Amino acid sequence: MDHNLSGLSTRECEHVSQALAQEILGPGVSAFGDGEDGGREATFLGRVPYPSELEAWGGYGVVRAEFRQRTDQQPQDAVS
């Protein structure tokens, strides 16, 4: 299933990233707002069911999502 995310604002991108992190890594993810460089961050400490419940990872982790907005770029070029 393809989703066109090109219409997301910076804030909406932040919220989608945080929701995905919480859905995949669990409710122990603590989301934060804008960082000094505009990055979106969340952290977790403890055991998370990733990549699966059987192979769960434990420890401290940082989730970071970057939003890059360039109107002069084709969508297929934006992934490179």
C-alpha atoms as an extended CHARMM CRD file, in Angstrom:
* protein
*
        80  EXT
         1         1  MET       CA              0.0000000000        0.0000000000        0.0000000000  PROA      1               0.0000000000
         2         2  ASP       CA              1.4340000000        3.3780000000       -1.0450000000  PROA      2               0.0000000000
         3         3  HSD       CA              0.7770000000        6.5760000000        0.8600000000  PROA      3               0.0000000000
         4         4  ASN       CA              1.4980000000       10.0370000000       -0.4910000000  PROA      4               0.0000000000
         5         5  LEU       CA              2.9590000000       11.8720000000        2.4810000000  PROA      5               0.0000000000
         6         6  SER       CA              4.1550000000       14.8870000000        0.4950000000  PROA      6               0.0000000000
         7         7  GLY       CA              1.3140000000       17.0440000000        1.8300000000  PROA      7               0.0000000000
         8         8  LEU       CA              2.3460000000       16.6910000000        5.4680000000  PROA      8               0.0000000000
         9         9  SER       CA              3.4740000000       19.7910000000        7.3210000000  PROA      9               0.0000000000
        10        10  THR       CA              6.5180000000       19.6570000000        9.5800000000  PROA      10              0.0000000000
        11        11  ARG       CA              4.2500000000       19.2560000000       12.6260000000  PROA      11              0.0000000000
        12        12  GLU       CA              2.1550000000       16.5200000000       10.9990000000  PROA      12              0.0000000000
        13        13  CYS       CA              5.3340000000       14.6730000000       10.0150000000  PROA      13              0.0000000000
        14        14  GLU       CA              6.4790000000       14.8600000000       13.6400000000  PROA      14              0.0000000000
        15        15  HSD       CA              3.1790000000       13.4280000000       14.8780000000  PROA      15              0.0000000000
        16        16  VAL       CA              3.1670000000       10.5830000000       12.3280000000  PROA      16              0.0000000000
        17        17  SER       CA              6.7590000000        9.6770000000       13.2520000000  PROA      17              0.0000000000
        18        18  GLN       CA              5.9660000000        9.6830000000       16.9570000000  PROA      18              0.0000000000
        19        19  ALA       CA              2.8320000000        7.5910000000       16.4480000000  PROA      19              0.0000000000
        20        20  LEU       CA              4.7470000000        5.0360000000       14.3620000000  PROA      20              0.0000000000
        21        21  ALA       CA              7.4880000000        4.7970000000       16.9870000000  PROA      21              0.0000000000
        22        22  GLN       CA              4.9500000000        4.2620000000       19.7550000000  PROA      22              0.0000000000
        23        23  GLU       CA              3.0150000000        1.6880000000       17.7300000000  PROA      23              0.0000000000
        24        24  ILE       CA              6.1130000000       -0.3130000000       16.7690000000  PROA      24              0.0000000000
        25        25  LEU       CA              8.2430000000        0.1060000000       19.8880000000  PROA      25              0.0000000000
        26        26  GLY       CA              5.4800000000        0.3000000000       22.4760000000  PROA      26              0.0000000000
        27        27  PRO       CA              4.0900000000        2.7220000000       25.0220000000  PROA      27              0.0000000000
        28        28  GLY       CA              7.4890000000        3.2310000000       26.6770000000  PROA      28              0.0000000000
        29        29  VAL       CA              8.4720000000        5.6850000000       23.9380000000  PROA      29              0.0000000000
        30        30  SER       CA              8.6890000000        9.2650000000       25.2060000000  PROA      30              0.0000000000
        31        31  ALA       CA              8.2330000000       11.8020000000       22.4190000000  PROA      31              0.0000000000
        32        32  PHE       CA              9.7810000000       15.2630000000       22.4620000000  PROA      32              0.0000000000
        33        33  GLY       CA              9.1810000000       18.4330000000       20.4580000000  PROA      33              0.0000000000
        34        34  ASP       CA             11.5590000000       20.3100000000       18.2060000000  PROA      34              0.0000000000
        35        35  GLY       CA             15.2520000000       19.9830000000       18.9100000000  PROA      35              0.0000000000
        36        36  GLU       CA             17.8460000000       22.7020000000       18.3780000000  PROA      36              0.0000000000
        37        37  ASP       CA             18.2760000000       21.6980000000       14.7340000000  PROA      37              0.0000000000
        38        38  GLY       CA             14.5920000000       21.1120000000       14.0440000000  PROA      38              0.0000000000
        39        39  GLY       CA             14.8870000000       17.3190000000       14.3550000000  PROA      39              0.0000000000
        40        40  ARG       CA             12.0870000000       15.2880000000       15.8450000000  PROA      40              0.0000000000
        41        41  GLU       CA             13.1170000000       12.9610000000       18.6260000000  PROA      41              0.0000000000
        42        42  ALA       CA             11.7840000000       10.3090000000       20.9420000000  PROA      42              0.0000000000
        43        43  THR       CA             13.5740000000        8.0230000000       23.3780000000  PROA      43              0.0000000000
        44        44  PHE       CA             12.9490000000        4.7240000000       25.0730000000  PROA      44              0.0000000000
        45        45  LEU       CA             14.6090000000        2.8440000000       27.8990000000  PROA      45              0.0000000000
        46        46  GLY       CA             13.9900000000       -0.8090000000       28.5340000000  PROA      46              0.0000000000
        47        47  ARG       CA             12.7040000000       -3.7260000000       26.5160000000  PROA      47              0.0000000000
        48        48  VAL       CA             10.9090000000       -3.0660000000       23.2330000000  PROA      48              0.0000000000
        49        49  PRO       CA              9.2350000000       -5.7050000000       21.0250000000  PROA      49              0.0000000000
        50        50  TYR       CA             11.4060000000       -4.9420000000       18.0170000000  PROA      50              0.0000000000
        51        51  PRO       CA             12.0760000000       -6.5650000000       15.5950000000  PROA      51              0.0000000000
        52        52  SER       CA              9.6610000000       -9.0470000000       17.2200000000  PROA      52              0.0000000000
        53        53  GLU       CA              8.4740000000      -10.2000000000       20.6410000000  PROA      53              0.0000000000
        54        54  LEU       CA             10.8190000000      -13.1920000000       20.4420000000  PROA      54              0.0000000000
        55        55  GLU       CA             13.7980000000      -11.0770000000       19.4190000000  PROA      55              0.0000000000
        56        56  ALA       CA             13.0110000000       -8.0540000000       21.5890000000  PROA      56              0.0000000000
        57        57  TRP       CA             15.6890000000       -5.4380000000       22.0570000000  PROA      57              0.0000000000
        58        58  GLY       CA             16.5130000000       -3.9410000000       25.4200000000  PROA      58              0.0000000000
        59        59  GLY       CA             18.3860000000       -0.8000000000       26.3230000000  PROA      59              0.0000000000
        60        60  TYR       CA             18.3180000000        2.8960000000       25.5960000000  PROA      60              0.0000000000
        61        61  GLY       CA             17.3860000000        4.1650000000       22.1560000000  PROA      61              0.0000000000
        62        62  VAL       CA             16.7890000000        7.4230000000       20.3410000000  PROA      62              0.0000000000
        63        63  VAL       CA             14.3290000000        7.7320000000       17.4720000000  PROA      63              0.0000000000
        64        64  ARG       CA             14.9670000000       10.5480000000       15.0590000000  PROA      64              0.0000000000
        65        65  ALA       CA             12.9300000000       11.5960000000       12.0290000000  PROA      65              0.0000000000
        66        66  GLU       CA             14.0810000000       14.2130000000        9.5700000000  PROA      66              0.0000000000
        67        67  PHE       CA             11.6930000000       16.3500000000        7.5590000000  PROA      67              0.0000000000
        68        68  ARG       CA             13.1420000000       17.6670000000        4.3570000000  PROA      68              0.0000000000
        69        69  GLN       CA             11.1130000000       20.0480000000        2.2780000000  PROA      69              0.0000000000
        70        70  ARG       CA             12.2450000000       20.8120000000       -1.2660000000  PROA      70              0.0000000000
        71        71  THR       CA              9.7000000000       21.9400000000       -3.7930000000  PROA      71              0.0000000000
        72        72  ASP       CA             12.1750000000       21.7200000000       -6.6990000000  PROA      72              0.0000000000
        73        73  GLN       CA             12.6170000000       17.9560000000       -6.3480000000  PROA      73              0.0000000000
        74        74  GLN       CA             10.7180000000       15.0570000000       -7.8840000000  PROA      74              0.0000000000
        75        75  PRO       CA              9.2840000000       12.5610000000       -5.3330000000  PROA      75              0.0000000000
        76        76  GLN       CA             11.4400000000        9.6930000000       -6.6270000000  PROA      76              0.0000000000
        77        77  ASP       CA             14.5740000000       11.8340000000       -6.1050000000  PROA      77              0.0000000000
        78        78  ALA       CA             13.6720000000       12.7050000000       -2.5210000000  PROA      78              0.0000000000
        79        79  VAL       CA             14.4270000000        9.2020000000       -1.2600000000  PROA      79              0.0000000000
        80        80  SER       CA             18.0640000000        9.2940000000       -2.3550000000  PROA      80              0.0000000000
